[in-house]
Amino acid sequence: MAARLLQNIMKAIISDDSMAVRNYGIQLIGLALVGIMAGIASTYFSAKIAQSVTTDLRAEVYKKIQTFSFGNIEKFSSGSLVVRLINDMNQVLNLIMTAFMQLFRIPILFVGAFVLGVLTIPRLWWIEILMVVCVFGLSGLVFSKMGRFFAKFQKWMDKLNTIAQESMQGIRVVKSFNQEENEIKKFTASSDQIQGLHLSIGYLFSLMIPAFTLISNLMILLAIYFVGVGIADHPDDLAAIASFISYLMQLMFAIIIGAMTMMMSSRGLISLRRIKEVLKTDSDVVYKKDAAQENLNGSVEFENVSFSYPNSAEPSLSNISFNVKPGQTVGIVGATGSGKTTMAQLIPRLYDPTEGTVYVGGRI
């Protein structure tokens, strides 16, 4: 619309019609004010909807995590769950805002700029087609790699957060055994991986924007050249060339915003899948809600019990059997990592054994 008004202003200037220039100028200013107000309203309501949805989603994920067993938390790792609650949730927030602010606007802008450009100078329709093909080809090449980079980024963020959390929780052990340097090296190695990934993404962006600019400038050059060559046969093109260039720029803008939106959407969809993974996971330990209360004696019996932590190569406990009668005291002695804490956690059913049965008071 603005480009059409600009074309009319150019015609009025060529014909020396000051009244028409003023009228079209007022219309152009009014259109700009409407656009500003619409942009403010779009941003406000998009932010409000996105914040409301992610707030409810975050509460639902946190509620789900509270139902997890120790085994579920070991499977995800507490660091990964924190990243999903904060970083992934922020990506979903950006996804929803982008959807409402851009995805509904871009198709209208793209189709409108393309159609109006063809109507402005019909014989140069092929320039628009050529630009669309070049930009889409470049975008497809770049963003096919972006999706893989973003998937790796979220996984490495999980790893980095887990290393930091475990180090802080076990700071007494780290200092007691003088392991500060090893912890620093472990954290630095993981941080360097993320840095390298960010640099790779930055390199792609640094190539993409100049390439888009080059394509648009080449198309403008072609348009100006062919208008100049055919100006004798098509004198009206002199007033229309500014509008045609404006439509070319709007078309390029729509494609670039669309490409950036798809990039952000791909990252948001990856985060959404990670959040869905948490919500779809059922607790490993399920309690009967209608179970009757019983007065159990204090006996504890392990019958061929074996246990392996998630993603562990070797079992922490293997074929453990013993029976402790009520009132008896038993001492369990072993080296660090031999499974003493694991065995104790099986008694109150913080974990379920991988094999075998644990009896408390004669009950499973």
Secondary structure, 3 states (H helix, E strand, C coil): CHHHHHHHHHHHHHCCCHHHHHHHHHHHHHHHHHHHHHHHHHHHHHHHHHHHHHHHHHHHHHHHHHCCCHHHHHHHCHHHHHHHHHHHHHHHHHHHHHHHHHHCCHHHHHHHHHHHHHHHCHHHHHHHHHHHHHHHHHHHHHHHHHHHHHHHHHHHHHHHHHHHHHHHHCHHHHHHCCCHHHHHHHHHHHHHHHHHHHHHHHHHHHHHHHHHHHHHHHHHHHHHHHHHHCCCCCCCHHHHHHHHHHHHHHHHHHHHHHHHHHHHHHHHHHHHHHHHHHHHCCCCCCCCCCCCCCCCCCCEEEEEEEECCCCCCCCCEEEEEEEECCCCCCCCCCCCCCCHHHHHHHCCCCCCCCEEEEEECCEC
